[in-house]
């Protein structure tokens, strides 16, 4: 979340519903690290395969 309360969407796939809803919201603290940042594409693919 950003200080304004928006979800960080920078690491989501472009066609992800969160990105479509909120647009591109940059990570205000990229040096802080996001544990799943590098797995966003893989997680989205798995979500789609599950059908949710």
C-alpha positions as YAML, in Angstrom:
chain: A
units: angstrom
residues:
- id: 1
  name: UNK
  ca: [0.00, 0.00, 0.00]
- id: 2
  name: UNK
  ca: [1.09, 3.52, -0.68]
- id: 3
  name: UNK
  ca: [0.86, 6.23, 1.98]
- id: 4
  name: UNK
  ca: [-2.35, 7.32, 0.21]
- id: 5
  name: UNK
  ca: [-3.86, 3.87, 0.73]
- id: 6
  name: UNK
  ca: [-3.58, 2.68, -2.87]
- id: 7
  name: UNK
  ca: [-2.39, -0.85, -3.64]
- id: 8
  name: UNK
  ca: [0.95, -1.09, -5.42]
- id: 9
  name: UNK
  ca: [0.20, -2.41, -8.89]
- id: 10
  name: UNK
  ca: [3.61, -1.93, -10.49]
- id: 11
  name: UNK
  ca: [4.49, -5.62, -10.21]
- id: 12
  name: UNK
  ca: [1.14, -6.98, -11.41]
- id: 13
  name: UNK
  ca: [0.62, -8.19, -15.00]
- id: 14
  name: UNK
  ca: [-0.79, -5.47, -17.26]
- id: 15
  name: UNK
  ca: [-4.15, -7.25, -17.68]
- id: 16
  name: UNK
  ca: [-4.60, -7.93, -13.95]
- id: 17
  name: UNK
  ca: [-7.92, -6.67, -12.53]
- id: 18
  name: UNK
  ca: [-6.10, -4.69, -9.83]
- id: 19
  name: UNK
  ca: [-4.08, -2.85, -12.43]
- id: 20
  name: UNK
  ca: [-7.18, -2.25, -14.55]
- id: 21
  name: UNK
  ca: [-8.97, -0.85, -11.49]
- id: 22
  name: UNK
  ca: [-6.23, 1.32, -9.98]
- id: 23
  name: UNK
  ca: [-3.96, 1.88, -12.96]
- id: 24
  name: UNK
  ca: [-0.21, 1.79, -12.61]
- id: 25
  name: UNK
  ca: [0.69, 2.62, -9.01]
- id: 26
  name: UNK
  ca: [4.46, 2.75, -8.55]
- id: 27
  name: UNK
  ca: [6.15, 1.29, -5.50]
- id: 28
  name: UNK
  ca: [7.10, 4.28, -3.30]
- id: 29
  name: UNK
  ca: [9.78, 2.21, -1.52]
- id: 30
  name: UNK
  ca: [11.24, -0.24, -4.06]
- id: 31
  name: UNK
  ca: [14.30, -0.77, -1.89]
- id: 32
  name: UNK
  ca: [12.08, -2.12, 0.89]
- id: 33
  name: UNK
  ca: [11.47, -5.28, -1.09]
- id: 34
  name: UNK
  ca: [8.36, -7.23, -1.92]
- id: 35
  name: UNK
  ca: [8.68, -10.97, -1.29]
- id: 36
  name: UNK
  ca: [6.43, -12.01, -4.19]
- id: 37
  name: UNK
  ca: [7.41, -9.24, -6.63]
- id: 38
  name: UNK
  ca: [9.38, -11.60, -8.85]
- id: 39
  name: UNK
  ca: [6.64, -14.22, -8.79]
- id: 40
  name: UNK
  ca: [3.73, -12.00, -9.88]
- id: 41
  name: UNK
  ca: [3.49, -13.49, -13.39]
- id: 42
  name: UNK
  ca: [3.66, -17.05, -12.06]
- id: 43
  name: UNK
  ca: [1.01, -16.37, -9.39]
- id: 44
  name: UNK
  ca: [-1.31, -14.79, -11.96]
- id: 45
  name: UNK
  ca: [-0.90, -17.75, -14.31]
- id: 46
  name: UNK
  ca: [-1.75, -20.16, -11.48]
- id: 47
  name: UNK
  ca: [-4.77, -18.09, -10.52]
- id: 48
  name: UNK
  ca: [-6.10, -18.19, -14.07]
- id: 49
  name: UNK
  ca: [-5.55, -21.93, -14.31]
- id: 50
  name: UNK
  ca: [-7.61, -22.40, -11.14]
- id: 51
  name: UNK
  ca: [-10.37, -20.32, -12.67]
- id: 52
  name: UNK
  ca: [-10.70, -17.79, -9.85]
...
